[in-house]
């Protein structure tokens, strides 16, 4: 999928995926990325600098990758990153949004957003096709992200959810 995704970092690198509850404007995205880069440049675990980088997709999905060959991202360092994000002025912990694209599976594509429940209902109704692309926020490593960050719905965990919704029957 994205061999260009963090090309100088090991495939075994740990990946954190965050989704904002709103799309950042171009100005907000530039400001946020500048400040985040400064944080990442000083980000440490047990006094050792972490080999990390970040990327913002569609001004709404944040990828932070940490190559843990030299130093593991510890609980305290992960907590510090989460605190930084919590204090950034944006809600990066929104877990109910699905970014999808009906035209192409490129990170540079025009991504639309929908609440997860509405997305699964739209799949069930046939308003969205199984060949639409989604950003898979469940990837855990750079290697996995290069293969599965952008997937067709038919290859993603969303397919299972839309099938589950299809078989739900409500009591009368």
N, CA and C of each residue as an Amber inpcrd file, in Angstrom:
protein
   516
   0.8140000  -1.1800000   0.0000000   0.0000000   0.0000000   0.0000000
   0.8590000   1.2450000   0.0000000   1.5200000   1.5330000   1.1090000
   2.2650000   2.7770000   1.2350000   3.7150000   2.5120000   1.5870000
   4.4740000   2.1020000   0.6010000   5.8940000   1.8640000   0.8630000
   6.5840000   3.1760000   1.2080000   5.9920000   4.3140000   0.8230000
   6.5780000   5.6200000   1.1240000   6.2620000   6.0850000   2.5410000
   5.4450000   5.3510000   3.2550000   5.0590000   5.7000000   4.6200000
   6.2520000   5.5090000   5.5520000   6.8040000   6.6010000   6.0560000
   7.9790000   6.5920000   6.9350000   9.0810000   5.6920000   6.3490000
   9.6330000   6.0520000   5.1920000  10.5630000   5.1660000   4.4740000
  11.8730000   4.8570000   5.2040000  12.2700000   5.6890000   6.1530000
  13.5570000   5.4740000   6.8190000  13.4230000   4.8580000   8.2020000
  12.2580000   4.2980000   8.4920000  12.0180000   3.7080000   9.8100000
  11.7410000   2.2230000   9.6360000  12.2200000   1.4360000  10.5800000
  12.0810000  -0.0170000  10.5560000  10.6180000  -0.4450000  10.5030000
  10.3470000  -1.5090000   9.7490000   8.9860000  -2.0370000   9.6370000
   8.4330000  -2.5110000  10.9750000   9.3160000  -2.8530000  11.9050000
   8.8620000  -3.3170000  13.2190000   8.5050000  -2.1630000  14.1570000
   8.6870000  -0.9330000  13.7040000   8.4120000   0.2320000  14.5420000
   6.9580000   0.2350000  14.9990000   6.7640000   0.6670000  16.2240000
   5.4360000   0.7470000  16.8350000   4.6830000   1.9510000  16.2730000
   3.3920000   1.7680000  16.0340000   2.5940000   2.8320000  15.4440000
   1.4010000   3.1550000  16.3310000   1.1800000   4.4430000  16.5330000
   0.0170000   4.9340000  17.2700000  -0.8380000   5.7120000  16.2780000
  -2.1330000   5.4220000  16.2410000  -3.0540000   6.0930000  15.3260000
  -4.1030000   6.8210000  16.1580000  -4.2310000   8.1110000  15.9110000
  -5.2010000   8.9480000  16.6110000  -6.1060000   9.6110000  15.5810000
  -7.3700000   9.7600000  15.9200000  -8.3140000  10.4330000  15.0380000
  -8.9220000  11.6120000  15.7750000  -8.9220000  12.7580000  15.1330000
  -9.4960000  13.9590000  15.7310000 -11.0090000  13.9680000  15.5210000
 -11.7040000  14.6070000  16.4350000 -13.1530000  14.7280000  16.2910000
 -13.5310000  15.7860000  15.2660000 -12.5540000  16.5260000  14.7570000
 -12.8120000  17.5350000  13.7290000 -11.6070000  17.6450000  12.8060000
 -11.8610000  18.0810000  11.5930000 -10.7730000  18.2840000  10.6440000
 -10.0970000  19.6120000  10.9540000  -8.7750000  19.5830000  11.0250000
  -8.0300000  20.8060000  11.2770000  -7.9560000  21.6240000   9.9870000
  -8.0530000  22.9320000  10.1240000  -7.8490000  23.7990000   8.9590000
  -6.3830000  23.6970000   8.5550000  -6.0520000  24.1690000   7.3900000
  -4.6520000  24.1340000   6.9380000  -3.7440000  24.8650000   7.9130000
  -4.1990000  26.0110000   8.4040000  -3.4150000  26.7900000   9.3630000
  -3.2440000  26.0270000  10.6650000  -4.3370000  25.4400000  11.1700000
  -4.2700000  24.6530000  12.4080000  -3.3520000  23.4490000  12.2290000
  -3.4570000  22.7900000  11.0850000  -2.6390000  21.6060000  10.8340000
  -1.1540000  21.9600000  10.8080000  -0.8100000  23.0420000  10.1570000
   0.5940000  23.4720000  10.0880000   1.1100000  23.8150000  11.4810000
   0.3320000  24.5610000  12.2290000   0.7310000  24.9380000  13.5890000
   0.8610000  23.6980000  14.4750000  -0.1280000  22.8270000  14.4140000
  -0.1030000  21.6130000  15.2240000   1.1140000  20.7610000  14.8720000
   1.3800000  20.5580000  13.5850000   2.4920000  19.7150000  13.1520000
   3.8280000  20.3050000  13.6010000   3.9710000  21.6200000  13.5420000
   5.2040000  22.2770000  13.9930000   5.4310000  22.0310000  15.4820000
   4.3770000  22.2240000  16.2740000   4.4870000  22.0110000  17.7180000
   4.7050000  20.5390000  18.0540000   4.0150000  19.6480000  17.3360000
   4.1920000  18.2070000  17.5650000   5.6190000  17.7850000  17.2270000
   6.1620000  18.3010000  16.1280000   7.5440000  17.9620000  15.7620000
   8.5130000  18.3760000  16.8630000   8.2810000  19.5200000  17.4830000
   9.1340000  19.9710000  18.5960000   8.9980000  19.0150000  19.7840000
   7.7650000  18.5800000  20.0720000   7.5670000  17.6120000  21.1540000
   8.3040000  16.3140000  20.8440000   8.1250000  15.8010000  19.6310000
   8.7480000  14.5320000  19.2490000  10.2720000  14.6360000  19.2970000
  10.7870000  15.7810000  18.9230000  12.2450000  15.9890000  18.9450000
  12.7970000  15.8900000  20.3680000  11.9810000  16.2210000  21.3530000
  12.4360000  16.1700000  22.7530000  11.8580000  14.9700000  23.5190000
  11.1030000  14.1220000  22.8470000  10.4130000  12.9970000  23.4810000
  11.4140000  11.9400000  23.9220000  11.3530000  11.5740000  25.2060000
  12.3140000  10.6290000  25.7640000  11.6150000   9.5610000  26.5910000
  12.3120000   8.4500000  26.7390000  11.8930000   7.3890000  27.6600000
  13.1080000   7.0750000  28.5200000  12.9600000   7.2010000  29.8150000
  14.0610000   6.9670000  30.7620000  15.3150000   7.7350000  30.3660000
  15.1180000   8.9840000  29.9340000  16.2310000   9.8690000  29.6070000
  16.8270000   9.6660000  28.2320000  16.3610000   8.6840000  27.4790000
  16.8860000   8.4170000  26.1370000  15.8920000   8.9040000  25.0940000
  16.4040000   9.6760000  24.1380000  15.5490000  10.2030000  23.0760000
  14.9470000   9.0530000  22.2740000  13.6590000   9.1850000  21.9680000
  12.9740000   8.1870000  21.1520000  13.1300000   8.5290000  19.6760000
  13.3420000   7.5170000  18.8590000  13.4300000   7.6770000  17.4050000
  11.9980000   7.6320000  16.8770000  11.4030000   8.8060000  16.6950000
   9.9860000   8.8890000  16.3570000   9.7470000   9.9130000  15.2580000
   8.6020000   9.7680000  14.6410000   8.1810000  10.6880000  13.5940000
   6.6570000  10.6950000  13.5570000   6.0980000  11.6540000  12.8240000
   4.6390000  11.7380000  12.7460000   4.1870000  12.1320000  11.3440000
   2.8960000  11.9130000  11.1140000   2.2850000  12.2820000   9.8400000
   0.8110000  12.5720000  10.1080000   0.3020000  13.5760000   9.4440000
  -1.1030000  13.9400000   9.5480000  -1.7770000  13.6180000   8.2200000
  -2.8600000  12.8410000   8.2690000  -3.5940000  12.4490000   7.0680000
  -4.9290000  13.1780000   7.0730000  -5.2340000  13.8080000   5.9620000
  -6.5120000  14.5050000   5.7740000  -6.7760000  15.5000000   6.9060000
  -5.7260000  16.0080000   7.5130000  -5.8280000  16.9550000   8.6350000
  -6.7430000  16.4440000   9.7370000  -6.7840000  15.1060000   9.8790000
  -7.6870000  14.5310000  10.8750000  -7.1520000  13.2570000  11.5210000
  -6.3210000  12.5060000  10.8430000  -5.7620000  11.2690000  11.3920000
  -4.2720000  11.4890000  11.6170000  -3.8430000  11.2200000  12.8390000
  -2.4540000  11.4180000  13.2270000  -1.7690000  10.0720000  13.4010000
  -0.6510000   9.9010000  12.7310000   0.1820000   8.7110000  12.8930000
   1.4530000   9.1270000  13.6140000   1.7850000   8.4100000  14.6770000
   3.0610000   8.6110000  15.3590000   3.7460000   7.2590000  15.3840000
   4.9440000   7.2210000  14.8300000   5.7020000   5.9800000  14.7370000
   6.9390000   6.0920000  15.6150000   7.2590000   4.9990000  16.3170000
   8.4190000   4.9660000  17.2010000   9.2250000   3.7160000  16.8720000
  10.4580000   3.9180000  16.4330000  11.3610000   2.7980000  16.1840000
  11.9960000   2.4360000  17.5250000  11.6480000   1.2790000  18.0490000
  12.0520000   0.9170000  19.4020000  13.3280000   0.0700000  19.4540000
  14.1220000   0.0790000  18.3860000  15.3850000  -0.6830000  18.4010000
  16.3300000  -0.1880000  19.4880000  16.4960000   1.1220000  19.5860000
  17.4320000   1.6790000  20.5610000  16.7860000   1.8990000  21.9280000
  15.5270000   2.3110000  21.9450000  14.8330000   2.6050000  23.1980000
  13.3390000   2.3380000  23.0250000  12.7860000   1.5730000  23.9350000
  11.3600000   1.2690000  23.9330000  10.5640000   2.4540000  24.4540000
   9.4120000   2.6960000  23.8270000   8.4960000   3.6990000  24.3570000
   7.8510000   3.0890000  25.5970000   8.1420000   3.6620000  26.7380000
   7.6540000   3.1280000  28.0130000   6.2840000   3.7050000  28.3450000
   5.6570000   3.1710000  29.3740000   4.3680000   3.6860000  29.8160000
   4.4070000   5.1660000  30.1090000   5.4690000   5.5980000  30.7870000
   5.5810000   7.0270000  31.1270000   5.7440000   7.8870000  29.8720000
   6.5140000   7.4170000  28.9110000   6.7040000   8.2110000  27.6890000
   5.4160000   8.2520000  26.8680000   4.6840000   7.1460000  26.8450000
   3.4040000   7.1220000  26.1300000   2.4020000   8.0350000  26.8390000
   2.4120000   8.0040000  28.1560000   1.5530000   8.9200000  28.9230000
   1.8840000  10.3780000  28.6040000   3.1670000  10.6900000  28.4840000
   3.5440000  12.0750000  28.1850000   3.0600000  12.4800000  26.7940000
   3.1160000  11.5620000  25.8280000   2.6030000  11.8630000  24.4930000
   1.0890000  12.0870000  24.5550000   0.3940000  11.2110000  25.2740000
  -1.0550000  11.3570000  25.3870000  -1.4340000  12.6570000  26.0850000
  -0.6930000  13.0300000  27.1300000  -0.9520000  14.3080000  27.7990000
  -0.7200000  15.4690000  26.8310000   0.3690000  15.3720000  26.0600000
   0.6460000  16.4190000  25.0790000  -0.5350000  16.5630000  24.1120000
  -1.0190000  15.4460000  23.5930000  -2.1330000  15.4800000  22.6450000
  -3.4120000  15.9950000  23.3090000  -3.6480000  15.6050000  24.5640000
  -4.8360000  16.0790000  25.2820000  -4.8040000  17.5900000  25.4720000
  -3.6210000  18.1460000  25.5980000  -3.4700000  19.5900000  25.8260000
  -3.2350000  20.3810000  24.5390000  -3.3750000  19.7320000  23.3920000
  -3.0630000  20.3760000  22.1120000  -4.1900000  21.2620000  21.5850000
  -5.3470000  21.2170000  22.2340000  -6.4740000  22.0000000  21.7480000
  -7.3510000  21.2380000  20.7670000  -7.0200000  19.9790000  20.5150000
  -7.7960000  19.1320000  19.6060000  -8.0580000  17.8030000  20.3070000
  -9.2100000  17.2120000  20.0340000  -9.5480000  15.9220000  20.6240000
  -9.0480000  14.8100000  19.7100000  -7.8800000  14.2510000  20.0390000
  -7.2580000  13.1890000  19.2340000  -7.6910000  11.8040000  19.6850000
  -8.6240000  11.7280000  20.5750000  -9.0200000  10.4360000  21.1270000
 -10.4380000  10.0510000  20.7130000 -10.8950000  10.5830000  19.6100000
 -12.2180000  10.2570000  19.0710000 -12.1290000   8.9020000  18.3710000
 -12.8780000   7.9490000  18.8390000 -12.7880000   6.5870000  18.3030000
 -13.9970000   6.1890000  17.4690000 -14.9370000   7.1000000  17.2540000
 -16.1600000   6.7060000  16.5670000 -16.2600000   7.2400000  15.1420000
 -15.1680000   7.7290000  14.5870000 -15.1940000   8.2650000  13.2300000
 -14.5270000   7.2990000  12.2710000 -15.1010000   7.1770000  11.0870000
 -14.5170000   6.3630000  10.0180000 -14.1890000   7.2980000   8.8680000
 -12.9390000   7.2530000   8.4200000 -12.5590000   7.9970000   7.2300000
 -12.6390000   7.0380000   6.0610000 -13.3520000   7.4490000   5.0260000
 -13.5450000   6.5770000   3.8740000 -13.4050000   7.3880000   2.5940000
 -13.1880000   6.6520000   1.5240000 -12.9400000   7.2450000   0.2220000
 -13.5270000   6.2870000  -0.8040000 -14.3740000   6.7670000  -1.6690000
 -14.9970000   5.8850000  -2.6600000 -14.2590000   5.8730000  -3.9870000
 -13.2320000   6.7050000  -4.1340000 -12.5610000   6.8270000  -5.4290000
 -11.2290000   6.0940000  -5.5120000 -10.3680000   6.2850000  -4.5140000
  -9.0270000   5.7200000  -4.6050000  -8.4830000   5.4140000  -3.2120000
  -7.5660000   4.4780000  -3.1550000  -6.9930000   4.0840000  -1.8800000
  -5.6700000   4.7490000  -1.5900000  -5.5630000   6.0180000  -1.8610000
  -4.3310000   6.7630000  -1.6330000  -4.4670000   7.6220000  -0.3830000
  -3.3940000   7.7190000   0.3760000  -3.4200000   8.5910000   1.5540000
  -3.6830000  10.0430000   1.1820000  -3.3160000  10.4130000  -0.0440000
  -3.4980000  11.7900000  -0.5000000  -4.8980000  12.0380000  -1.0500000
  -5.7360000  11.0210000  -1.0770000  -7.0760000  11.1540000  -1.6370000
  -7.9670000  12.0690000  -0.8210000  -9.1500000  12.2900000  -1.3270000
 -10.1500000  13.0980000  -0.6220000 -10.9240000  12.1800000   0.3120000
 -10.6530000  12.2930000   1.5870000 -11.2740000  11.4310000   2.5890000
 -12.4990000  12.0980000   3.1670000 -13.5610000  11.3320000   3.2680000
 -14.7840000  11.7860000   3.9160000 -14.8400000  11.1310000   5.2840000
 -15.6740000  11.6630000   6.1460000 -15.7740000  11.1350000   7.5010000
 -17.2360000  10.8870000   7.8500000 -17.4460000   9.8290000   8.6120000
 -18.7940000   9.4900000   9.0380000 -18.7050000   8.8170000  10.4030000
 -19.7000000   9.0590000  11.2260000 -19.7970000   8.3590000  12.4950000
 -19.8260000   6.8540000  12.2210000 -19.1340000   6.0800000  13.0530000
 -18.9910000   4.6410000  12.8250000 -20.3400000   3.9310000  12.7020000
 -21.2890000   4.2700000  13.5670000 -22.5900000   3.5940000  13.5230000
 -23.3280000   3.9170000  12.2250000 -23.2630000   5.1840000  11.8100000
 -23.8930000   5.5720000  10.5490000 -23.1740000   4.9230000   9.3660000
 -21.8560000   4.8150000   9.4510000 -21.0810000   4.1690000   8.3860000
 -21.5280000   2.7210000   8.2100000 -21.6340000   1.9990000   9.3090000
 -22.0510000   0.6000000   9.2280000 -23.4990000   0.4750000   8.7550000
 -24.3470000   1.4050000   9.1480000 -25.7290000   1.4100000   8.6580000
 -25.7720000   1.7000000   7.1590000 -24.9190000   2.6310000   6.6970000
 -24.8580000   2.9460000   5.2620000 -24.3880000   1.7370000   4.4600000
 -23.4470000   0.9740000   5.0060000 -23.0140000  -0.2620000   4.3420000
 -24.1720000  -1.2490000   4.2690000 -24.8570000  -1.4020000   5.3640000
 -25.9840000  -2.3390000   5.4260000 -27.0690000  -1.9590000   4.4190000
 -27.3630000  -0.6620000   4.3060000 -28.3970000  -0.1920000   3.3770000
 -27.9350000  -0.2520000   1.9260000 -26.6280000  -0.4000000   1.7140000
 -26.1030000  -0.3930000   0.3530000 -25.7700000   0.9960000  -0.1470000
 -25.8060000   1.9950000   0.7370000 -25.4510000   3.3630000   0.3490000
 -23.9470000   3.5060000   0.1140000 -23.1700000   2.6370000   0.7290000
 -21.7260000   2.5740000   0.5100000 -21.3820000   1.1620000   0.0600000
 -20.4880000   1.0600000  -0.8940000 -20.0990000  -0.2460000  -1.4320000
 -18.9340000  -0.8320000  -0.6530000 -18.8190000  -2.1290000  -0.7010000
 -17.7230000  -2.8330000  -0.0280000 -16.3730000  -2.5390000  -0.6750000
 -16.3560000  -1.9110000  -1.8570000 -15.0740000  -1.5730000  -2.4740000
 -14.6340000  -0.1460000  -2.1460000 -15.3630000   0.5320000  -1.2440000
 -14.8960000   1.8240000  -0.7360000 -13.6580000   1.5730000   0.1220000
 -12.8150000   2.5710000   0.2520000 -11.5950000   2.4570000   1.0490000
 -11.8090000   3.0860000   2.4170000 -11.1880000   2.5090000   3.4340000
 -11.2260000   3.0500000   4.7850000  -9.8090000   3.1620000   5.3240000
  -9.6210000   4.0670000   6.2690000  -8.3560000   4.1240000   7.0000000
  -8.5180000   3.2270000   8.2080000  -7.6360000   2.2620000   8.3080000
  -7.6730000   1.2540000   9.3700000  -6.8990000   1.7810000  10.5720000
  -7.6160000   2.2410000  11.5680000  -6.9780000   2.8330000  12.7440000
  -6.5170000   1.7840000  13.7560000  -6.6240000   0.5040000  13.4110000
  -6.2330000  -0.5610000  14.3470000  -4.8330000  -1.1060000  14.0870000
  -4.1250000  -0.5840000  13.0890000  -2.7720000  -1.0820000  12.8100000
  -1.8340000  -0.7180000  13.9640000  -0.8850000  -1.6020000  14.2600000
  -0.0260000  -1.4180000  15.4300000   1.4580000  -1.2420000  15.1070000
   1.8470000  -1.5530000  13.8750000   3.2610000  -1.4210000  13.4990000
   3.3500000  -0.7610000  12.1270000   4.5230000  -0.2550000  11.8180000
   4.7280000   0.3700000  10.5200000   4.5630000  -0.6560000   9.4030000
   5.0820000  -1.8650000   9.5990000   4.9240000  -2.9050000   8.5860000
   3.4600000  -3.1880000   8.3000000   2.6720000  -3.3040000   9.3490000
   1.2430000  -3.5480000   9.1860000   0.5730000  -2.3530000   8.5030000
   0.9820000  -1.1570000   8.8580000   0.4010000   0.0450000   8.2530000
   0.7010000   0.1150000   6.7610000   1.8990000  -0.2670000   6.3700000
   2.2310000  -0.2260000   4.9440000   1.3560000  -1.1660000   4.1350000
   0.8690000  -2.2160000   4.7640000  -0.0010000  -3.1690000   4.0730000
  -1.4800000  -2.8910000   4.2860000  -1.8560000  -2.4050000   5.4870000
  -3.2730000  -2.3840000   5.8470000  -3.8080000  -1.0550000   6.3670000
  -3.0550000   0.0240000   6.2660000  -3.5750000   1.3020000   6.7530000
  -4.7740000   1.7410000   5.9190000  -4.6690000   1.5690000   4.6100000
  -5.7850000   1.8510000   3.7110000  -6.2470000   0.5140000   3.1510000
  -7.5090000   0.2130000   3.3930000  -8.0730000  -1.0650000   2.9560000
  -9.4380000  -0.8450000   2.3270000  -9.8070000  -1.7720000   1.4630000
 -11.1910000  -1.8010000   1.0120000 -12.0350000  -2.2890000   2.1830000
 -13.2420000  -1.8160000   2.2620000 -14.1430000  -2.2440000   3.3350000
 -14.2350000  -3.7670000   3.3530000 -14.2680000  -4.3740000   2.1770000
 -14.4030000  -5.8340000   2.0720000 -13.2300000  -6.5830000   2.6880000
 -12.1020000  -5.8850000   2.9270000 -10.9210000  -6.5080000   3.5230000
 -10.6850000  -6.0410000   4.9600000 -11.5830000  -5.2290000   5.4740000
 -11.3680000  -4.6170000   6.7850000 -12.3070000  -5.1940000   7.8320000
 -12.0730000  -4.8200000   9.0700000 -12.9370000  -5.2550000  10.1580000
 -14.3330000  -4.6520000  10.0520000 -14.4770000  -3.5830000   9.2620000
 -15.7920000  -2.9720000   9.0750000 -16.7640000  -3.9210000   8.3730000
 -16.2370000  -4.7900000   7.5300000 -17.1000000  -5.7660000   6.8430000
 -17.8010000  -6.6390000   7.8740000 -17.0500000  -7.1000000   8.8440000
 -17.6160000  -7.9400000   9.9070000 -18.7240000  -7.1920000  10.6500000
 -18.5020000  -5.9110000  10.9170000 -19.5000000  -5.1220000  11.6390000
 -20.7650000  -4.9450000  10.8070000 -20.6080000  -4.6910000   9.5130000
 -21.8000000  -4.4960000   8.6860000 -22.5690000  -5.7990000   8.5500000
 -21.8660000  -6.9230000   8.5560000 -22.5330000  -8.2220000   8.5330000
 -23.2660000  -8.4320000   9.8550000 -22.6220000  -8.0740000  10.9570000
 -23.2720000  -8.2020000  12.2720000 -24.5210000  -7.3480000  12.3320000
 -24.4470000  -6.1220000  11.8200000 -25.6180000  -5.2520000  11.8200000
 -26.7270000  -5.8380000  10.9580000 -26.3470000  -6.4880000   9.8730000
 -27.3380000  -7.0650000   8.9700000 -28.1450000  -8.1390000   9.6620000
 -27.5160000  -8.8790000  10.5570000 -28.1860000  -9.9990000  11.2140000
 -28.8590000  -9.6370000  12.5390000 -28.7930000  -8.3820000  12.9110000
 -29.4610000  -7.9650000  14.1340000 -30.9660000  -7.9060000  13.9110000
 -31.6980000  -8.4110000  14.8460000 -33.1450000  -8.2610000  14.8060000
 -33.5770000  -7.6170000  16.1200000 -34.4160000  -6.6630000  16.0070000
 -34.8750000  -5.9480000  17.1780000 -36.1570000  -6.6000000  17.6910000
 -36.3040000  -6.6960000  19.0010000 -37.5390000  -7.2660000  19.5540000
 -38.7250000  -6.3550000  19.2210000 -39.8720000  -6.9720000  19.0150000
 -41.0680000  -6.1730000  18.7060000 -42.0000000  -6.1100000  19.8890000
